[in-house]
Amino acid sequence: MWDFSASRALVLMARTLPFLLLRIAVYFGVAVAYVLMTGIGAGIGWGVGGFGGSDLQPQTTFWGGLIGFGVAGAVMYLLREYILYLVKAGHIAVLVDLMEGKELPKGRSQLAHGRKVVEARFAEASLLFGVDQLVKGVLRAIVGLVRGILGILPIPGARQLASLLDAFLKIAVGFVDEVILGYAIRTGSTNGWESARKGLVLYAQNYKPMLRNAAWLALIVYGLSFAVFLVMLTPAALAVYLIPGAWSAGGMVFALLFAWSVKAAVLEPFAIACLMEVYFRTIEGQKPDPVWDARLEQLSGKFAKLKEKARSYEPPRAAPTGPKAFEH
């Protein structure tokens, strides 16, 4: 079955409660923002439609709500780098320290400690976000490789099975990019591009146990998310009832939003803690295999770009201090 300890991951969740509460505040805040902006947009549309008569109101209410929902989505899109930098990466940094048996510095909050560790590895949010996007691209290529291997096997229905597996693995590897980030933090390197390169090669050369465990975690996380979705249908329907006009389909959308917020705030860090445990134990004592390095470079243009970024990266220079800082 799987190689991770769910109980140990739950203990880690409890020990990183400040970050868990931060994630809950952020992601539930995002869900509430979507609901509020949709309601405000629908309300404005309802008011505007009143000038055109009762026949026009349902249309203007619907479009007003849709515009409000889109505005909330645009704001969240702009904030995605900072959510990754300040929320996800900081939590991973603290999880890595605890998994390594390190004591967190006294006199400093977990949130401050996590932020300091991330800043030491990735000077800017844009750098971390760039590394994360390239890692995701390479992981998609690895999934494609696995799908291609299955597709050419002389097994009846192999192509159909490969398509199903491809769709499932794309969900499963959604946690893996943050595991690679955990490796970059664990190594202590200030060159995030190079750490990500090594982490990806180690992941690729151990893809069988990693994908197997990621698949199990995807089943657990998305199964629990579906249960949350069913529970959230009632409060979501209430939110829709309070919005003027015909937004009956909004109950489904809002329930999905709240289920997503639970998944992102609570279930994802649990899955990441489980997968990091498997990854760190699997790669113990290993070095990146040059054969897999070359294979990934041929397989993915994003991996080649990652290697180029690693070679050309120059860490930012520290700002001058003392009397020289004032010289011109």
Buried (B, 14 or more C-beta within 10 A) or exposed (E): EBBBBEEEBEEBBEBBEBBBEBBBEBBBEBBBBBBEBBBBBBBBBBBBBEEEEEEBBBBBBBBBBBBBBEBBBEEEEEEEBEBBBBBBBBBBBBBBBBBEEEEBEEEEEBBEBBBEBBBEBBBEBEBBBBBBEBBBBBBBBBBBBBBEEBBEEEEEEBBEBBEEBBEBBBBBBBBBBBBBBBBBBBBEBBBBBBBBBBBBBBBBBBBEBBBBBBBBBBBBBBEBBEEBBEBBBEBBBEBBEEBBBBBEEBBBBBBBBBBBBBBBBBBBBBBBBBBBBBBBEBBEEEEBBEEBBEBBBEBBEBBBBBBEBBEEEEEEEEEEEEEEEEEE
